Each structure stands twice: as C-alpha cells, then as structure tokens.
C-alpha cells in the first residue's frame, strides 16, 4: 500500500525521484494485533482458574450438566469441612 501511494504521488508530480531516496514511515498508525481485556474475556479467565482450583482440590467432577445451584452446595459443604480441619 505504501509503495502504491508513493508511485501514484511520483506519477502525479507530487514527489521527485530524489525525495524517494529516503522514506521515513511512522509505524504507530499501523494496525496491531492487540486485544484488550473485555468483561467476557476476564470472566472466562476467572472461570478457567476456578475450575482448575476446583479440580486440584477434588471438587471438579467434570460433569457438564451441573447446575450453578449444585456447585454452590458443594462449595458450601467443602467450605464447612475445610474450616474444621
């Protein structure tokens, strides 16, 4: 794209040949492959981390059909038993 822009400018007479000996390009305007954290991405990362911790402590049954209520009950039960230890 840069080469084509310079070629067109040269043909139109806006650039001289000696102007093309050295070209400085500002790369800050070039698109970058940077993604910013969104609420959904942060939530997904938190869920993955919690799943990893649950499996580590023997709570991750891996049942995809588990409801949030079931998970809450297991967490409460687990918290009560951990408090006694």
Secondary structure as GFF3:
##gff-version 3
##sequence-region A 1 85
A	DSSP	alpha_helix	2	12	.	.	.	ID=ss1
A	DSSP	three_ten_helix	17	20	.	.	.	ID=ss2
A	DSSP	three_ten_helix	27	29	.	.	.	ID=ss3
A	DSSP	alpha_helix	39	56	.	.	.	ID=ss4
A	DSSP	alpha_helix	68	84	.	.	.	ID=ss5
###
